[in-house]
Amino acid sequence: MSKPSTAQKPTLAELRAVVHPEGVKDRRSGEHWAGRLYMREISLRCDPYLVNTRITPNQLTYLMVVAGIAAGAVLLVPGLVGALVAALLIQLYLLLDCVDGEVARWRGQTSITGVYLDRVGHYLAEAALLVGFGLRAADLVGTDGEGNWLWAFLGTLAALGAILIKAETDLVDVARSRSGLAAVRDEAAVPRSSGLALARRAAAALKFHRLVGGVEASLFILLVAIADLVRGDLFFTRLGVVLLAAIALLQTLLHLVSILASSRLK
């Protein structure tokens, strides 16, 4: 399908044919469930107002990073307001994550720099959210004492785990590229051991590891903030920080074992 002139706002059908090519919503590890469920349709309706502007795809990626980091920072606002605004900012982060690539595909401006910025943005945003969650649990503006820095430490530990999980995945491609091998295929992710393959399927079915992802973590934080509002203290927030730190550290180890036991490095 030919594109309309740059002065003409494209239709949704014209955009969809270019920015949502076959398979973009079906990527095993490259598309978030929220993107498939609703955000790709929302972003498609934002694209007509962006593709003919001077805003570049990389500038949209920078805005994505700002939204993600701001979500972590706003968690320092106590009570339900901070958690709610953080969840909304993560939705904006997800929207911009969709829009930047779609604008790039429409204009034919996809680049290695854009891919790199996108990955760095995910690292920074998701880490900021978990660090912010830990600082929120520490209640720095409260009166509970210096011992609360333990919660900030646990939040930082959860952020480190979330970063390492992403790094483990990305470093597979780095190792293969430096060895002169092609990018890994989806089927290579299946562990060679039948026992590990079964464990991997069980973990995938439970999806507990997703709680340290940006969208899921923001919704989880909002949920525990509501519970705290009912209870009148930070019990559920602090319990949540412990849970996310434990999940992040466990998933870091399990993901590393899964990679080493699969054919991804062969």
C-alpha positions in Angstrom: 0.0 0.0 0.0 1.4 3.4 -1.0 1.7 6.1 1.7 -0.2 9.4 1.4 1.7 12.6 0.9 3.5 13.9 4.0 1.0 16.8 4.2 -2.0 14.4 4.4 -3.0 12.7 7.6 -2.9 8.9 7.0 -5.9 6.7 7.7 -5.9 4.0 10.3 -5.9 1.3 7.6 -2.9 2.9 5.8 -1.1 3.1 9.1 -1.9 -0.4 10.2 -0.5 -1.9 7.0 2.8 -0.3 7.6 3.3 0.1 11.4 1.7 -3.2 12.4 3.2 -5.7 10.0 2.4 -9.3 10.3 3.8 -10.8 13.4 4.5 -7.6 15.3 1.9 -8.5 17.9 2.9 -12.2 18.0 6.6 -11.8 19.0 7.3 -14.2 21.8 9.5 -11.9 23.9 9.2 -8.6 22.0 5.6 -7.6 22.6 4.0 -7.0 26.0 0.6 -8.6 26.7 -0.8 -5.1 27.3 0.4 -4.0 23.8 -1.4 -7.0 22.2 -4.5 -6.5 24.4 -5.1 -2.7 24.0 -2.1 -0.4 23.7 -1.3 -1.1 20.1 -4.8 0.0 19.2 -4.5 3.1 21.2 -1.1 3.9 19.8 -2.4 3.4 16.3 -4.9 6.2 16.9 -2.2 8.5 18.1 0.1 7.9 15.1 -1.8 10.1 12.6 -1.1 13.1 14.8 2.6 12.4 15.0 3.9 10.9 11.7 3.8 14.3 9.9 5.3 16.3 12.7 9.0 17.2 13.3 9.0 14.9 16.4 11.5 12.1 15.7 11.2 8.5 16.9 14.2 8.9 19.2 12.6 12.0 20.8 9.6 9.9 21.5 11.9 7.2 23.1 13.4 9.9 25.3 9.9 10.9 26.4 9.2 7.2 27.2 12.3 7.1 29.4 11.2 10.3 31.2 7.7 8.9 31.8 9.1 5.7 33.2 11.6 7.4 35.6 8.9 9.9 36.7 6.7 6.9 37.6 9.4 5.8 40.1 9.9 9.3 41.4 6.2 10.0 42.0 6.0 7.0 44.3 7.7 9.2 46.9 4.3 11.0 47.1 2.6 9.1 50.0 -0.8 7.6 49.9 -3.0 6.4 47.0 -2.2 9.5 44.9 1.4 8.6 44.3 0.6 5.0 43.4 -2.2 6.0 41.0 -0.1 8.6 39.2 2.8 6.1 38.9 0.4 3.6 37.3 -0.8 6.2 34.8 2.7 7.3 34.0 3.6 3.6 33.3 0.7 3.5 30.9 2.1 6.6 29.2 5.5 4.9 29.1 3.9 1.9 27.4 2.1 4.1 24.9 5.3 5.9 23.9 7.1 2.6 23.7 4.6 1.6 21.0 4.4 4.9 19.3 8.1 5.5 18.8 8.6 2.3 16.8 5.4 2.8 14.8 6.4 6.3 13.8 9.9 5.0 12.8 8.4 2.2 10.7 6.0 4.7 8.9 8.8 7.1 8.1 11.4 4.4 7.3 13.6 5.7 10.1 14.2 2.5 12.1 17.8 2.5 13.4 20.2 0.6 15.6 20.4 3.8 17.8 16.6 3.6 18.3 16.8 0.0 19.3 19.6 0.7 21.7 17.8 3.7 23.3 14.7 1.6 23.6 16.5 -1.1 25.5 18.3 1.4 27.8 14.9 3.1 28.4 13.4 -0.2 29.6 16.3 -0.8 32.0 16.1 2.7 33.5 12.3 2.9 33.8 11.7 -0.4 35.3 14.6 0.0 37.7 13.4 3.4 38.7 9.9 2.1 39.5 11.2 -0.6 41.8 13.7 1.7 43.5 10.8 4.2 44.0 8.7 1.4 45.5 11.5 0.7 48.0 11.8 4.3 49.0 8.0 4.5 49.3 8.1 1.6 51.8 11.0 3.3 53.6 8.6 6.2 54.3 11.3 8.8 54.2 8.8 11.6 55.1 7.4 9.6 57.9 8.5 9.2 61.6 9.3 5.5 61.8 13.1 6.0 62.1 16.3 5.3 60.3 15.7 1.5 60.2 13.4 2.0 57.3 16.4 2.2 54.9 16.1 -1.6 54.8 13.1 -1.2 52.6 14.9 1.1 50.3 17.7 -1.5 50.0 15.2 -4.3 49.2 13.6 -2.1 46.5 17.1 -1.5 45.0 17.8 -5.2 45.2 14.5 -5.8 43.2 15.6 -3.2 40.7 19.0 -4.9 40.3 17.3 -8.3 39.7 15.0 -6.8 37.1 18.0 -5.3 35.3 20.0 -8.5 35.4 17.0 -10.5 34.0 16.9 -8.2 31.0 20.7 -8.2 30.7 20.8 -12.0 30.7 18.5 -12.0 27.7 20.3 -9.2 25.8 23.7 -10.8 26.4 22.7 -13.9 24.6 22.6 -11.8 21.3 25.8 -10.1 22.3 27.6 -13.5 22.8 26.2 -14.9 19.6 27.1 -11.8 17.6 30.7 -11.9 18.9 30.9 -15.5 18.0 29.7 -14.8 14.4 26.3 -16.5 15.0 22.9 -15.4 13.9 20.3 -14.0 16.3 18.7 -16.7 18.4 15.4 -18.3 17.3 12.4 -18.8 19.6 12.7 -22.6 19.6 16.3 -22.4 20.9 14.9 -21.1 24.2 13.5 -24.5 25.2 15.8 -26.2 27.7 17.5 -29.4 26.5 16.6 -31.1 29.7 13.0 -32.4 29.8 12.8 -31.6 33.5 14.0 -28.0 33.1 11.6 -27.6 30.1 8.7 -28.7 32.3 9.8 -26.3 35.1 10.1 -23.5 32.6 6.5 -24.2 31.3 5.2 -24.2 34.9 6.9 -20.9 35.6 5.6 -19.4 32.4 2.1 -20.6 33.3 2.2 -19.0 36.8 3.8 -15.8 35.4 5.0 -14.7 38.8 8.2 -13.3 37.1 6.1 -10.7 35.4 5.5 -8.9 38.7 8.9 -7.1 38.4 8.0 -5.8 34.9 7.0 -2.1 34.6 3.3 -2.5 33.9 2.7 -5.4 36.3 4.7 -3.8 39.1 2.8 -0.5 38.7 -0.5 -2.3 39.0 0.7 -4.3 42.0 2.0 -1.2 43.7 -1.4 0.4 43.2 -3.2 -2.6 44.6 -1.0 -2.7 47.8 -1.5 1.1 48.1 -5.3 0.5 48.2 -4.8 -2.2 50.8 -2.6 0.1 52.9 -5.3 2.8 52.7 -7.8 0.4 54.2 -5.4 -0.8 56.9 -4.0 2.6 57.7 -0.2 1.9 57.5 2.5 0.6 55.1 2.2 -3.1 55.9 1.2 -4.3 52.4 3.6 -2.0 50.7 6.5 -3.4 52.7 5.3 -6.9 52.2 5.1 -6.2 48.5 8.7 -4.9 48.4 9.9 -8.1 50.1 7.9 -10.2 47.6 9.2 -8.3 44.5 12.8 -8.5 45.7 12.5 -12.3 46.3 10.9 -12.8 42.9 13.6 -10.7 41.1 16.5 -12.5 42.7 14.9 -16.0 42.2 14.0 -15.2 38.6 17.6 -13.9 37.9 19.0 -17.3 38.9 16.3 -19.3 37.2 16.6 -17.3 34.0 20.4 -17.8 33.9 20.0 -21.5 34.4 17.3 -21.6 31.7 19.6 -19.9 29.2 22.6 -22.1 30.0 20.4 -25.2 29.7 18.9 -24.2 26.4 20.4 -24.1 22.8 20.5 -20.3 22.8 24.3 -20.3 23.2 24.9 -23.0 20.7 
